[in-house]
């Protein structure tokens, strides 16, 4: 049984998601946004095995490095936006300095590709490349 919880984070109220398996006390995080204190509190005693990014706009990546360093987990993003993690102009944080500091993270460890199947927590997530909102946007399908 997988639990899915949402967290509204940061000044633009970005949705972040925690998928967790209570039997193994493991989880994955999708889009850890800015000011992730409530999410970090929830995962304090949990083994986070991955951070998945639907895209690399600043409001979706603001908590990446804090959680990655805290939990030692890898980050996954589509190659079309891999360099956005390290570039505040590309991720948009340079455009709205009033919302917070410039966001620069370490590069992602893994790329996401159309049709790829990820296996975590005893489940599978299928990756769909869904450009539109941004060139490297992806969606994840769990079950149906």
Secondary structure by P-SEA (a helix, b strand, c coil): cbbbbbbbccccbbbbbbbbcccccccccccccccaaaaaaaaccccccbbbbcccccccccaaaaaaaacbbbbbbccccccccccccccccccccccccbbbbcccccccccccccccccbbbbbbbccccccbbbbbbccc
